[in-house]
Amino acid sequence: MNIAIVIPVFRPDGRLKMCIERLLRQSVMPERILLNVLYENPVDREIPEVYMDERIEVRYTPKEEYDRAGSRDTILRELDSDIVIFMVQTAIPQNRYLIEKLTEPFKEERTAVVYGRHMTDEECSPIECCVRQFNYPPKGMTKSLEDAGKLGIRTFFNSNVCAAYRRRAYLETEGFGKRMIAGEDMLAARRLLEKGWQAVYAPEAEVIYYRNDDLHGLWKRNFDIGVAHAEHPEMIENTKLGKEGVRLVRVTSALLRQNHMEEYLGEVLTRSIVRYLAYQLGRNYERLPEGVVRKCSANKEYWERK
């Protein structure tokens, strides 16, 4: 099984260095690691030698031309690897078995996509820790289109923070598409399942992923999700988003109580309201003035290319 790893890179810090160091010590080694470096000026094109290895290839893309869906789609179609793993520069393998555990489910011929578990670090807030436990539990799951009636939107849950794709299966679909502001991973998963393939959540494939959005960041992220669902309504067709949102609040609150952190319950409610309002505004972005849309969005370049 030929494996390639693709990582978009923009102004990397020590997390990318640690990520690459651990990827180069895996029990199952990739044949190549492709760093897709996004740059705004010549300085951004200077990749330190510490990242260099014979298995590492560097490509450069002007940041204003990068699209989280289209750029990934183009690279995957150009590669000749059997399995293509997408990661982000802030995702660090928890141990040397990440690639092994991420690719094991492909022994089942129907498996088209496998995503790993996002672990927290010491900088993670208590609420974010609980959200991670909700979204990335210790128990694995295999999902097909037949599960949509039971799982709803969770049937298509997937994350390019750390996800592996069977290239042959991906090429049967439109995949990530050519242009998206958010959610290209879930759209690709849905398209694969609709073709009869299955998706696997592999909790043994663990990455330490730093994300600690404040209310401002939470607003922008959920606004963009709303935009994505407005532009691609097929992503959420025949699913009940509200039900999943309520379950998130309920489970997060219960976990905080179990850990005697009741002082965070008010913040859970606040964050839930922000998430809901931003999402609804994003769903209706076409009714908003252009200036408001840009201020609400986390992806400014997306609107420059609009």
Secondary structure, DSSP 8 states (H G I E B T S, - for coil): --EEEEEEESS--HHHHHHHHHHTT-SS--SEEEEEEEESSGGGG---GGG--TTEEEEEEEGGG--TTHHHHHHHHH---SEEEEE-TTEEESSTTHHHHHHGGGGSTTEEEEEEEEE--TTS-HHHHHHHHHHS-SS-EEE-GGGHHHHGGGGG---TTEEEEEHHHHTTS-TT-S--SS-HHHHHHHHHHHTT-EEEEEEEEEEEE-----HHHHHHHHHHHHHHHHH-GGGGTT--HHHHHHHHHHHHHHHHHHTT-GGGHHHHHHHHHHHHHHHHHHHTGGGS-HHHHHHH-S-HHHHHT-
